[in-house]
Amino acid sequence: MRVKMKNTALAVMILVCLVSSVCLGQMTPHYDTYTTYALDANDNVSQTVVVEGYTQAQCTFTYVCGPNNQQCTGTYPWCSQPVTHTPSIYNVVNGIGGWSNGTPVNPFSYSVFSTTTTAPLPPAPATVPASTEAKIICSVVGTIFDSQAFTTKIGERITYYGPPPITGPDDSCSYNMLACSTGKATCKQALVGIIWVPSCPNYVRAANLVVSGTCLVSYARSASGPGPCN
């Protein structure tokens, strides 16, 4: 199972230029950045960071020029010369990962760039730090979008569920009864809509990915009976 955490930002950058007189230009970046998480059967967490969007810009401007103070038209530098926007992502889990740069693109086209970092999780209740940041860098003026650095804690909690399994019309299996032999379950949400072949087991062990204190059921397997929860 994957979970998506989104950070939306709108940045407006004002540039001042000189063409016979002072003129004011505007570039408006429209970018989103979000993070998804996944946990596999070997207790490895994958953190994927995505930055996507485009830049809206005005290419021309008017200014007073000449001896008669007539109106003239100028072109902003990002429209009159080759300009690119390069996405850059910082994606680190427990010291693994770092900065990655995408392919420079036309600033006015919609672009999507992502990176994934995978790292092993320690046994519960230990946690590991995870950090993200996303930027868009203009070849003319530098950084025009920055989500700002974000760091959180990622860990795993185990929950056992017991009978009776609830069978859905599509033969899916759902569980809402805890079956902890010892310990107290941190994550208690019901398991819903899991497909098992050939039939629903009586007991299930669920590994819950916990991000910023929120429980996310990420991987479930059949169990022979109740087990230790944490």
C-alpha positions as CSV (number, residue, x, y, z in Angstrom):
1,M,0.0,0.0,0.0
2,R,1.2,3.5,-0.8
3,V,0.3,6.7,1.0
4,K,0.6,10.1,-0.5
5,M,1.5,13.3,1.4
6,K,1.2,16.5,-0.6
7,N,2.8,19.9,-0.1
8,T,1.3,22.5,-2.5
9,A,3.1,25.9,-3.0
10,L,2.6,28.8,-5.3
11,A,5.7,31.1,-5.6
12,V,5.7,34.4,-7.4
13,M,9.0,36.0,-8.4
14,I,9.2,39.6,-9.3
15,L,12.1,40.6,-11.5
16,V,13.2,44.2,-12.1
17,C,14.9,45.1,-15.4
18,L,16.3,48.2,-17.1
19,V,15.4,49.0,-20.7
20,S,15.8,52.8,-21.0
21,S,13.5,53.0,-17.9
22,V,12.7,50.6,-15.1
23,C,10.2,47.9,-16.0
24,L,8.5,45.2,-14.0
25,G,8.2,41.6,-15.1
26,Q,6.6,38.6,-13.5
27,M,7.1,34.9,-13.6
28,T,4.6,32.7,-11.7
29,P,5.7,29.1,-11.0
30,H,2.8,26.6,-10.4
31,Y,4.4,23.5,-8.8
32,D,3.3,20.8,-6.4
33,T,5.5,18.4,-4.5
34,Y,4.3,15.3,-2.7
35,T,5.7,12.1,-1.1
36,T,4.5,8.5,-1.2
37,Y,5.6,5.6,1.0
38,A,5.5,1.9,0.5
39,L,6.6,-1.1,2.7
40,D,7.5,-4.5,1.3
41,A,7.5,-8.0,2.7
42,N,11.2,-7.6,3.9
43,D,10.5,-4.5,5.9
44,N,12.1,-2.1,3.5
45,V,10.5,1.3,3.2
46,S,10.4,3.1,-0.1
47,Q,10.0,6.9,-0.1
48,T,9.2,8.5,-3.4
49,V,9.3,12.3,-3.9
50,V,7.6,13.9,-6.9
51,V,7.7,17.5,-8.1
52,E,5.5,18.6,-11.0
53,G,4.1,21.7,-12.6
54,Y,4.9,24.6,-15.0
55,T,5.7,28.3,-15.0
56,Q,3.4,31.0,-16.3
57,A,5.2,34.1,-17.6
58,Q,4.5,37.3,-19.5
59,C,6.9,37.6,-22.4
60,T,6.4,41.2,-23.4
61,F,6.1,44.6,-21.6
62,T,5.6,48.2,-22.7
63,Y,7.8,51.2,-21.6
64,V,8.2,54.8,-22.5
65,C,11.0,55.5,-25.0
66,G,12.3,58.0,-27.5
67,P,12.2,61.8,-27.6
68,N,8.4,61.9,-27.8
69,N,7.9,59.5,-24.9
70,Q,6.2,57.0,-27.2
71,Q,5.2,53.4,-26.1
72,C,7.7,50.7,-26.9
73,T,7.5,47.0,-26.5
74,G,10.3,44.9,-24.9
75,T,10.8,41.2,-24.3
76,Y,11.7,39.6,-21.0
77,P,15.0,37.7,-21.0
78,W,13.4,34.3,-20.3
79,C,11.5,34.6,-23.6
80,S,14.3,36.1,-25.8
81,Q,17.1,33.7,-24.9
82,P,17.3,30.0,-24.3
83,V,16.0,29.3,-20.8
84,T,15.5,26.0,-19.0
85,H,14.0,24.9,-15.7
86,T,15.7,22.0,-13.9
87,P,13.9,20.0,-11.2
88,S,16.0,19.0,-8.1
89,I,14.9,16.6,-5.3
90,Y,16.5,15.8,-1.9
91,N,15.3,12.3,-0.8
92,V,17.0,10.7,2.2
93,V,15.9,7.8,4.5
94,N,18.2,7.1,7.4
95,G,21.2,8.5,5.7
96,I,20.6,6.7,2.3
97,G,20.0,8.9,-0.7
98,G,20.7,12.6,-1.5
99,W,20.1,15.3,-4.1
100,S,19.1,14.3,-7.7
101,N,18.5,16.5,-10.7
102,G,16.1,15.9,-13.5
103,T,16.4,16.9,-17.2
104,P,16.3,20.6,-17.9
105,V,13.0,21.4,-19.7
106,N,11.3,24.3,-21.4
107,P,10.1,26.6,-18.5
108,F,6.6,26.9,-20.0
109,S,6.0,23.1,-20.4
110,Y,4.5,20.8,-17.8
111,S,7.1,18.6,-16.2
112,V,7.2,15.7,-13.7
113,F,10.3,14.5,-11.9
114,S,10.5,11.9,-9.1
115,T,13.1,9.9,-7.2
116,T,12.7,6.9,-4.9
117,T,14.9,5.9,-1.9
118,T,14.6,2.5,-0.3
119,A,16.0,1.6,3.1
120,P,15.5,-1.1,5.7
121,L,13.4,-0.4,8.7
122,P,14.6,-1.4,12.2
123,P,12.5,-3.6,14.4
124,A,9.7,-1.8,16.3
125,P,9.6,0.5,18.2
126,A,12.7,2.1,16.7
127,T,12.3,4.8,14.0
128,V,14.5,6.3,11.4
129,P,14.7,9.9,10.0
130,A,13.4,10.7,6.5
131,S,14.0,14.0,4.8
132,T,12.6,15.6,1.6
133,E,12.9,18.8,-0.4
134,A,12.0,19.8,-4.0
135,K,13.3,22.7,-6.1
136,I,12.9,24.1,-9.5
137,I,16.0,26.0,-10.8
138,C,15.8,28.5,-13.6
139,S,19.0,28.8,-15.8
140,V,18.6,32.6,-15.8
141,V,17.5,33.6,-12.3
142,G,18.2,30.6,-10.1
143,T,15.7,28.9,-7.7
144,I,12.1,29.9,-8.4
145,F,10.4,27.1,-6.4
146,D,11.5,25.6,-3.1
147,S,9.2,23.3,-1.0
148,Q,11.6,23.8,2.0
149,A,13.3,21.0,3.8
150,F,11.0,18.6,5.7
151,T,12.1,15.8,8.1
152,T,10.0,13.2,9.8
153,K,10.3,9.9,11.6
154,I,9.4,6.6,10.0
155,G,8.9,3.3,11.8
156,E,7.0,0.0,11.8
157,R,4.3,-1.4,14.2
158,I,2.9,-4.9,14.1
159,T,-0.8,-5.7,14.7
160,Y,-2.4,-9.2,14.7
161,Y,-6.0,-9.7,13.8
162,G,-8.2,-12.8,14.4
163,P,-11.5,-14.4,13.5
164,P,-14.0,-14.1,12.2
165,P,-12.8,-12.7,8.8
166,I,-15.5,-10.8,6.9
167,T,-15.9,-12.0,3.3
168,G,-17.0,-9.4,0.8
169,P,-19.0,-9.9,-2.4
170,D,-15.7,-9.9,-4.4
171,D,-14.2,-12.6,-2.2
172,S,-12.1,-10.0,-0.4
173,C,-11.2,-10.4,3.3
174,S,-11.7,-7.8,6.0
175,Y,-10.7,-8.0,9.7
176,N,-11.7,-5.8,12.7
177,M,-10.9,-8.0,15.7
178,L,-7.5,-7.7,17.4
179,A,-5.6,-10.9,18.3
180,C,-2.6,-9.7,20.3
181,S,-0.9,-12.5,22.3
182,T,1.2,-9.9,24.2
183,G,1.7,-6.1,24.0
184,K,-0.7,-3.4,23.0
185,A,-1.4,-2.5,19.4
186,T,-0.4,1.0,18.3
187,C,-2.3,0.7,15.0
188,K,-5.8,-0.6,15.4
189,Q,-7.6,0.3,12.1
190,A,-9.5,-2.5,10.4
191,L,-8.1,-4.4,7.5
192,V,-10.4,-4.0,4.6
193,G,-10.6,-5.5,1.1
194,I,-7.6,-7.9,1.1
195,I,-7.6,-10.7,-1.5
196,W,-6.3,-14.1,-0.4
197,V,-6.2,-17.3,-2.4
198,P,-7.8,-19.7,-1.9
199,S,-9.7,-18.3,1.1
200,C,-9.5,-15.8,3.9
201,P,-7.2,-17.0,6.8
202,N,-8.4,-16.8,10.3
203,Y,-5.4,-14.8,11.6
204,V,-3.5,-12.0,9.9
205,R,-0.2,-10.2,10.8
206,A,-0.2,-6.6,9.6
207,A,2.9,-4.5,9.3
208,N,1.9,-0.9,9.7
209,L,4.1,1.8,8.3
210,V,4.0,4.8,10.7
211,V,4.9,8.2,9.3
212,S,4.7,11.3,11.4
213,G,2.7,9.4,14.0
214,T,0.1,8.2,11.5
215,C,-0.5,4.5,11.1
216,L,-0.6,3.2,7.5
217,V,-1.3,-0.5,6.9
218,S,1.3,-1.4,4.3
219,Y,1.7,-5.1,4.2
220,A,-0.3,-8.1,5.6
221,R,0.3,-11.8,5.6
222,S,-1.5,-14.8,7.0
223,A,-0.6,-16.0,10.5
224,S,-1.1,-19.3,12.4
225,G,-2.6,-17.6,15.4
226,P,-2.4,-14.6,17.7
227,G,1.0,-12.8,17.9
228,P,2.8,-10.0,19.7
229,C,1.6,-6.5,19.0
230,N,3.5,-3.3,19.5
